Amino acid sequence: MKPKTVLITGCGKESLGNALAKEFRRRGHTVFASVSSLASVDPSLSEAGCHVLELDVTSTASIDQAVTVVTNLTRTTTDEGSLDILINNAGIMHIMPFADTPVEHARRVFEVNTLGPWAVTRAFLPLLLAAGLSGSGGGSGGAKVGNVCSVNEVLCPPFLTAYNASKAALESMSRTMRRELAPLGVQVVTLKCGCIETGLFNSPDVSMSGPTCPETSVYAGLREWIGRREFLKVGRFFKREVVAEDLVRELLKENTSAVVWKGGLATIHWLLSFGWETMMDRTLIKGNHLDTMSWSPPKD
């Protein structure tokens, strides 16, 4: 197989993107591993032979600079630059009941998780089209875009409203992009990821530096439960290196499936995608102690 050029966003330490970058590099491909700030870059990326870029998916200037760097480094005497595979992995988590989540928090989550992939894919589209026209990207589409979505779009666990909604929007965007870009030689793949061991839940964005459940919340009785992330401990978390190996194998196939399910609980969530909505409502309400809540409006 001819070596591919691959760009992956969100390659911070302990991230799925980091593991993906190293796995593609291990297989001999040219990898551009991006991080939101070079101030906190993982040195093992460079040691693995990756080109490390600073790319803030919420900044047009940062994205344009990354496009320039990739174009210059992939330009040849016969090619003005191209990109075979783009993986939109950068994302942030947000834990807080819907009733307590400020709109500003939700907007920040959508800017990174949904509009970030939108902006990055549009900016790199000329390079993807160049690979698609030449057929260098392999597969039925020539070039490929992998959007890292989430099984939460199916299960929708409580206290993750902003995150769940942003990933559901990304999946819808991914499906639409697939139909629009296929005739142009670019295959779009939805990567439905389940429970994976990453640093996502420990990032500063989890509650935007505040409590995950304010003392004044109507869910105050569940503050300890939410704070301990107990609602996340429902499945086995897969090692990110194992998931990365599986995803890279899928993305390098000649014909990658339109949707790829990987990670803990992914198979169960795939089955749930066919129905059982009411049953899951009852299960999640009881499992997260929401059936124990009692609340009455404050007296005047």
Secondary structure, DSSP 8 states (H G I E B T S, - for coil): ----EEEES---TTSHHHHHHHHHHHTT-EEEEEES-GGG--HHHHHTT-EEEE--TT-HHHHHHHHHHHHHHH--SS-S---SEEEE-------B-GGG--HHHHHHHHHHHTHHHHHHHHHHHHHHHHHHHHTTT-STTSEEEEEEEETHHHH--TTBHHHHHHHHHHHHHHHHHHHHHGGGTEEEEEEEE-BEESSGGGSGGGTTTS-SS-TTSTTGGGHHHHHTTGGGTTS--EEHHHHHHHHHHHHTSSS--SEEEESBTHHHHHHHTTS-HHHHHHHHHHHTTGGG--------
